[in-house]
Amino acid sequence: MSSRIRYVAAVCLIACLVHAAEPTAVTEPVNSSATSLKTSSSSLQFTDLEGRIQTPLSQPDQRAIILFFVLPDCPISNAYAPEIKRISAEYSQRKIASFVIYVDPDLTTDAAKKHAKDYGYECPVICDNSLRLVQQTGVTIAPEVAVLDATGQRLYRGRIDNLYAGLGKRRPKATELDLRNTLDAILNGKPVPNETTQSIGCFIAKPELNKTAP
């Protein structure tokens, strides 16, 4: 073997040894579950009854978001329509967005439009036929509200007030204004009084949970 060949071989051997000694960069799999969940929830889009695209879980220019979950055939839901309208109108002036969410999977758009018109809802109204907003917020009763911050983080879930002590037990007047107290606390930069309260009303049917095994 010539001296030139031995020299090239030695250089190659040294280069291989140096490369082997270098630490190998390992690419760890990115656990993006939390990020993707946040992204997917905040980017959920719905078409309201007026044909406008809405993102009810993301309102960056607002102080908070109220989601009113209602059922059109629930008497207690319908009884709260006047207070829902009052709260929506009053707090919209203070940069709090309101949405009425119908949570009947079988409700048609035409029936929803008629109901919304009959009860005079003026804020955006959404048909959550797939119950995606129900799943995101954890509500189980109609009427029930979820109050979120501008990015979709839930701050409160529960009743609007204590007008109903139970099914068929209506007080002359509400004495605990849970939703209003929550919104006022948010506007004043204070912690909400209660993160959850118990709603009185009609259970939200979840077809996927009601299926029996064959």
Secondary structure, 3 states (H helix, E strand, C coil): CCHHHHHHHHHHHHHHHHHHHCCCCCCCCCCCHHHHHHHHHHCCCEECCCCCEECCCCCCCCCEEEEEEECCCCHHHHHCHHHHHHHHHHHHCCCEEEEEEECCCCCCHHHHHHHHHHCCCCCCEEECCCCHHHHHHCCCEECEEEEECCCCCEEEEECCCCCEEECCEECCCCCCCHHHHHHHHHHCCCCCCCCECCCCCEECCCHHHHCCCC
